[in-house]
Amino acid sequence: MIHFLNDKLWFPPASEAMDDGLLAVGGDLSTERILLAYRNGIFPWFNEEEPPLWWCPDPRFVLFPEKLKISKSMQQLLKRDHFEFKTNTAFEEVIRNCRHITRKDQDGTWISDEVTAAYTTLHYMGIAHSAEAWLNSELVGGLYGLRMGKVFFGESMFSKASNASKYAFLSYVTLLQAEGIQLIDCQVYTEHLESLGAEMMPRADFLQQLNRLIPQSK
């Protein structure tokens, strides 16, 4: 069933989500609510004219960093340092590009002013991060998401040059693994991420992983 949220800071159990993953409607995008959502495997995804929609699909699309697949062509690109890889030097520019980039079979974007403000606040708190691919001093690709405990929750990526977002993603996953991240949440299936090693995981198993990998608040 769908739950309707108000000002109270809570979420229903993820197991009560609809078949398509929709769990709740309403509430706000306060820092506290967003962090509570992610800790419980829930994420916001909604159009600008809609109230917040909260999702927890089953199964969940995830990537274990040690299972990352890098094609031979991308290995050569990484070795040549074709792009310059950076993190957290242009978070607001990354999220702005993710918002405005043209995507196949997608008319609009869910990254509204409200979403941008919320995740930018999380960035200044040291929770939301960006990974960036630069070419000739221009930002040409990247992604952003949240780091909590030993989990990275990927949100969105963009590319203005061939392989730029893939370069940023592969470079960042390698960095995350070195820094102890054990699970990357890709949320929902894409063929692109499957080619890089992402896989489906039952929701119950995903939630168990979050309980293990994210320190419980006191």
C-alpha positions as CSV (number, residue, x, y, z in Angstrom):
1,M,0.0,0.0,0.0
2,I,1.0,3.6,-0.5
3,H,1.6,5.6,2.7
4,F,1.1,9.4,2.9
5,L,3.6,11.3,4.9
6,N,3.2,14.5,6.8
7,D,5.6,16.5,9.0
8,K,6.4,13.5,11.2
9,L,9.8,12.1,10.5
10,W,9.2,8.5,9.7
11,F,8.9,5.9,6.9
12,P,6.9,2.8,6.7
13,P,8.7,-0.6,6.3
14,A,10.1,-1.0,2.9
15,S,8.4,-4.3,2.6
16,E,5.1,-2.5,2.2
17,A,6.1,-0.9,-1.1
18,M,3.9,-1.4,-4.2
19,D,5.0,-3.8,-6.9
20,D,6.7,-1.0,-8.8
21,G,8.6,0.1,-5.7
22,L,6.6,3.1,-4.7
23,L,6.3,3.2,-0.9
24,A,5.2,6.7,0.2
25,V,4.0,10.1,-1.0
26,G,4.6,13.5,0.6
27,G,6.8,14.8,3.4
28,D,9.7,17.0,2.5
29,L,13.3,16.9,1.4
30,S,14.8,18.0,4.7
31,T,18.3,16.7,5.5
32,E,17.0,14.5,8.3
33,R,14.3,12.9,6.1
34,I,16.7,12.2,3.2
35,L,19.3,10.6,5.5
36,L,16.6,8.5,7.2
37,A,15.3,7.4,3.8
38,Y,18.7,6.3,2.5
39,R,19.6,4.5,5.7
40,N,16.4,2.4,5.2
41,G,17.0,1.8,1.5
42,I,14.5,4.4,0.3
43,F,15.1,7.2,-2.2
44,P,13.1,10.2,-3.6
45,W,12.2,10.3,-7.3
46,F,9.5,12.5,-8.6
47,N,8.6,15.1,-11.3
48,E,8.8,18.7,-10.4
49,E,5.1,19.3,-10.3
50,E,4.5,16.3,-8.0
51,P,4.8,15.9,-4.2
52,P,7.8,13.9,-3.1
53,L,7.5,10.2,-4.1
54,W,9.6,7.7,-2.1
55,W,10.7,4.4,-3.6
56,C,12.3,1.1,-2.5
57,P,12.1,-1.3,-5.5
58,D,12.5,-5.1,-5.3
59,P,14.9,-6.3,-6.5
60,R,17.5,-3.6,-6.1
61,F,20.2,-2.8,-8.7
62,V,23.6,-2.7,-7.0
63,L,27.3,-3.0,-7.8
64,F,30.0,-4.6,-5.6
65,P,33.2,-2.7,-6.4
66,E,35.3,-5.9,-6.6
67,K,33.0,-7.0,-9.5
68,L,33.5,-3.9,-11.6
69,K,34.0,-4.8,-15.2
70,I,36.3,-2.6,-17.3
71,S,36.5,-3.3,-21.0
72,K,39.9,-3.3,-22.8
73,S,39.1,-0.1,-24.6
74,M,38.3,1.6,-21.3
75,Q,41.4,0.2,-19.7
76,Q,43.4,1.8,-22.4
77,L,41.5,5.1,-21.9
78,L,42.2,5.0,-18.2
79,K,45.9,4.3,-18.7
80,R,46.2,7.2,-21.1
81,D,44.6,9.6,-18.6
82,H,42.5,10.8,-21.5
83,F,40.4,12.8,-19.0
84,E,41.4,14.4,-15.8
85,F,39.6,12.8,-12.9
86,K,38.6,14.9,-9.9
87,T,36.2,14.7,-6.9
88,N,34.2,17.3,-5.2
89,T,35.6,20.3,-7.1
90,A,32.4,21.2,-8.9
91,F,29.5,19.5,-7.2
92,E,26.9,22.2,-8.1
93,E,28.0,22.2,-11.7
94,V,27.7,18.4,-11.8
95,I,24.2,18.4,-10.5
96,R,23.2,21.2,-12.8
97,N,24.5,19.2,-15.8
98,C,22.7,16.1,-14.6
99,R,19.5,18.2,-14.5
100,H,19.8,19.7,-17.9
101,I,21.4,17.0,-20.0
102,T,19.2,15.6,-22.8
103,R,18.4,12.0,-22.2
104,K,16.9,9.5,-24.7
105,D,13.2,8.7,-24.1
106,Q,13.0,11.2,-21.3
107,D,11.2,14.6,-21.7
108,G,11.9,16.2,-18.3
109,T,14.0,15.7,-15.2
110,W,13.3,14.9,-11.5
111,I,16.2,17.2,-10.4
112,S,14.2,20.2,-9.5
113,D,15.3,23.4,-7.7
114,E,14.2,21.7,-4.4
115,V,16.2,18.6,-5.1
116,T,19.2,20.6,-6.1
117,A,19.1,22.7,-2.9
118,A,18.7,19.6,-0.8
119,Y,21.6,17.6,-2.2
120,T,23.8,20.7,-2.3
121,T,23.2,21.1,1.4
122,L,24.2,17.5,1.9
123,H,27.4,18.2,-0.1
124,Y,28.4,21.0,2.2
125,M,27.8,18.6,5.1
126,G,30.3,16.2,3.5
127,I,27.7,13.6,2.7
128,A,26.9,14.2,-1.0
129,H,29.9,13.9,-3.4
130,S,30.7,14.4,-7.0
131,A,33.1,12.5,-9.3
132,E,34.2,14.5,-12.4
133,A,35.8,14.0,-15.8
134,W,37.6,17.1,-17.1
135,L,39.0,17.7,-20.6
136,N,41.0,20.8,-21.4
137,S,39.8,22.5,-18.2
138,E,36.1,21.8,-19.1
139,L,33.8,19.6,-17.1
140,V,32.6,17.0,-19.6
141,G,31.2,14.2,-17.5
142,G,30.5,13.2,-14.0
143,L,28.1,11.8,-11.4
144,Y,26.9,12.5,-7.8
145,G,25.5,10.6,-4.9
146,L,25.7,10.1,-1.2
147,R,28.3,8.3,1.0
148,M,27.0,6.7,4.2
149,G,29.2,4.3,6.1
150,K,30.6,1.8,3.6
151,V,27.9,2.5,1.0
152,F,27.7,4.9,-2.0
153,F,24.2,5.7,-3.2
154,G,24.5,6.8,-6.8
155,E,22.0,9.4,-8.0
156,S,22.6,10.6,-11.5
157,M,25.4,11.1,-14.1
158,F,25.9,13.1,-17.3
159,S,28.3,13.1,-20.3
160,K,29.1,15.8,-22.8
161,A,32.0,13.8,-24.4
162,S,32.3,10.2,-25.5
163,N,33.0,7.9,-22.5
164,A,33.3,10.9,-20.1
165,S,30.7,9.7,-17.6
166,K,32.0,6.1,-17.8
167,Y,35.5,7.3,-17.2
168,A,34.4,9.2,-14.1
169,F,32.4,6.3,-12.8
170,L,35.1,3.7,-13.3
171,S,37.7,6.0,-11.7
172,Y,35.4,6.7,-8.8
173,V,34.5,3.1,-8.1
174,T,38.2,2.2,-8.0
175,L,38.7,5.1,-5.5
176,L,35.7,4.1,-3.4
177,Q,36.9,0.5,-3.2
178,A,40.3,1.7,-2.0
179,E,38.6,3.8,0.7
180,G,36.6,0.9,2.0
181,I,33.2,1.3,0.2
182,Q,31.7,-2.2,-0.1
183,L,28.4,-1.6,-1.9
184,I,27.2,0.9,-4.6
185,D,23.5,1.4,-4.9
186,C,22.5,1.9,-8.5
187,Q,18.8,2.0,-7.6
188,V,17.1,0.8,-10.8
189,Y,18.3,-1.3,-13.8
190,T,20.2,0.2,-16.7
191,E,21.9,-1.7,-19.4
192,H,24.8,0.6,-19.2
193,L,25.5,-0.2,-15.6
194,E,24.9,-3.9,-16.1
195,S,27.7,-3.9,-18.6
196,L,30.0,-2.5,-15.9
197,G,29.1,-5.3,-13.4
198,A,26.0,-4.1,-11.7
199,E,23.5,-6.8,-10.7
200,M,20.1,-7.4,-9.2
201,M,19.8,-8.1,-5.4
202,P,16.6,-9.0,-3.5
203,R,15.4,-6.1,-1.5
204,A,15.6,-8.0,1.8
205,D,19.3,-8.8,1.1
206,F,19.9,-5.2,0.2
207,L,18.4,-3.9,3.4
208,Q,20.5,-6.4,5.4
209,Q,23.6,-5.0,3.6
210,L,22.7,-1.5,4.7
211,N,22.2,-2.6,8.3
212,R,25.7,-4.1,8.2
213,L,27.5,-1.4,6.3
214,I,26.0,1.8,7.7
215,P,26.6,2.6,11.4
216,Q,23.3,2.9,13.3
217,S,22.6,6.3,14.7
218,K,22.6,6.5,18.5
